[in-house]
């Protein structure tokens, strides 16, 4: 079995909103998607929360981030933040 880095399977990538940054080096990211209900044919919003590794504690609540699947880092953490797409606007204007 030839195993090289070029033959490794693609990792799952998700885009979501940071909803909690209270932990050290960890953020909770909520990913939303819409699915068609099989009976009523109405689009329904489905949400799932992922715990993601944020090494430098750069993410804050409201940031839009891209997370990528990785090896298990802890009991609940199998994702890491790849990049911040859009930072949340500061409330109150001045920092």
BELHUZI-V698838 format. One record per residue. N is the residue number from 0. RES is the residue in three letters. PHI is phi as a letter, one per 30 degrees, with the letter a starting at -180 (999 if undefined). BURIAL is b if it has 9 or more other C-alpha atoms within 8 Angstrom, else e. D_LAST is the distance of its C-alpha to the last C-alpha in whole Angstrom. Layout:
# BELHUZI-V698838
n=N res=RES phi=PHI burial=BURIAL d_last=D_LAST
n=N res=RES phi=PHI burial=BURIAL d_last=D_LAST
This chain:
# BELHUZI-V698838
n=0 res=UNK phi=999 burial=e d_last=56
n=1 res=UNK phi=d burial=e d_last=54
n=2 res=UNK phi=b burial=e d_last=50
n=3 res=UNK phi=b burial=e d_last=48
n=4 res=UNK phi=d burial=e d_last=44
n=5 res=UNK phi=d burial=e d_last=45
n=6 res=UNK phi=c burial=e d_last=47
n=7 res=UNK phi=d burial=e d_last=44
n=8 res=UNK phi=d burial=e d_last=43
n=9 res=UNK phi=d burial=e d_last=40
n=10 res=UNK phi=d burial=e d_last=37
n=11 res=UNK phi=d burial=e d_last=35
n=12 res=UNK phi=b burial=e d_last=32
n=13 res=UNK phi=b burial=e d_last=30
n=14 res=UNK phi=c burial=b d_last=27
n=15 res=UNK phi=a burial=b d_last=25
n=16 res=UNK phi=c burial=b d_last=21
n=17 res=UNK phi=d burial=b d_last=20
n=18 res=UNK phi=c burial=b d_last=20
n=19 res=UNK phi=a burial=b d_last=20
n=20 res=UNK phi=b burial=b d_last=18
n=21 res=UNK phi=d burial=e d_last=19
n=22 res=UNK phi=d burial=e d_last=22
n=23 res=UNK phi=d burial=e d_last=22
n=24 res=UNK phi=i burial=b d_last=23
n=25 res=UNK phi=b burial=b d_last=23
n=26 res=UNK phi=b burial=b d_last=22
n=27 res=UNK phi=c burial=b d_last=24
n=28 res=UNK phi=c burial=b d_last=24
n=29 res=UNK phi=c burial=b d_last=26
n=30 res=UNK phi=c burial=b d_last=28
n=31 res=UNK phi=c burial=b d_last=30
n=32 res=UNK phi=b burial=e d_last=33
n=33 res=UNK phi=c burial=e d_last=36
n=34 res=UNK phi=b burial=e d_last=39
n=35 res=UNK phi=d burial=e d_last=42
n=36 res=UNK phi=d burial=b d_last=44
n=37 res=UNK phi=d burial=e d_last=47
n=38 res=UNK phi=c burial=e d_last=49
n=39 res=UNK phi=c burial=e d_last=47
n=40 res=UNK phi=h burial=e d_last=46
n=41 res=UNK phi=c burial=e d_last=43
n=42 res=UNK phi=d burial=e d_last=39
n=43 res=UNK phi=c burial=e d_last=38
n=44 res=UNK phi=d burial=e d_last=34
n=45 res=UNK phi=c burial=e d_last=34
n=46 res=UNK phi=b burial=e d_last=31
n=47 res=UNK phi=b burial=e d_last=31
n=48 res=UNK phi=c burial=e d_last=29
n=49 res=UNK phi=b burial=b d_last=29
n=50 res=UNK phi=c burial=b d_last=27
n=51 res=UNK phi=b burial=b d_last=26
n=52 res=UNK phi=d burial=b d_last=26
n=53 res=UNK phi=b burial=b d_last=22
n=54 res=UNK phi=e burial=e d_last=23
n=55 res=UNK phi=c burial=e d_last=20
n=56 res=UNK phi=h burial=e d_last=18
n=57 res=UNK phi=d burial=e d_last=16
n=58 res=UNK phi=d burial=b d_last=16
n=59 res=UNK phi=b burial=b d_last=14
n=60 res=UNK phi=e burial=b d_last=15
n=61 res=UNK phi=j burial=b d_last=16
n=62 res=UNK phi=d burial=b d_last=16
n=63 res=UNK phi=c burial=b d_last=20
n=64 res=UNK phi=b burial=b d_last=22
n=65 res=UNK phi=c burial=b d_last=25
n=66 res=UNK phi=c burial=b d_last=27
n=67 res=UNK phi=b burial=b d_last=31
n=68 res=UNK phi=d burial=b d_last=33
n=69 res=UNK phi=b burial=e d_last=34
n=70 res=UNK phi=d burial=e d_last=37
n=71 res=UNK phi=d burial=b d_last=36
n=72 res=UNK phi=c burial=e d_last=33
n=73 res=UNK phi=a burial=e d_last=34
n=74 res=UNK phi=d burial=e d_last=36
n=75 res=UNK phi=c burial=e d_last=33
n=76 res=UNK phi=c burial=b d_last=31
n=77 res=UNK phi=b burial=b d_last=33
n=78 res=UNK phi=b burial=b d_last=30
n=79 res=UNK phi=b burial=b d_last=28
n=80 res=UNK phi=d burial=b d_last=25
n=81 res=UNK phi=d burial=e d_last=26
n=82 res=UNK phi=a burial=e d_last=23
n=83 res=UNK phi=c burial=b d_last=20
n=84 res=UNK phi=d burial=e d_last=21
n=85 res=UNK phi=b burial=e d_last=18
n=86 res=UNK phi=d burial=b d_last=14
n=87 res=UNK phi=d burial=b d_last=13
n=88 res=UNK phi=d burial=e d_last=11
n=89 res=UNK phi=d burial=e d_last=7
n=90 res=UNK phi=d burial=e d_last=8
n=91 res=UNK phi=i burial=e d_last=8
n=92 res=UNK phi=i burial=e d_last=7
n=93 res=UNK phi=d burial=e d_last=4
n=94 res=UNK phi=d burial=e d_last=0
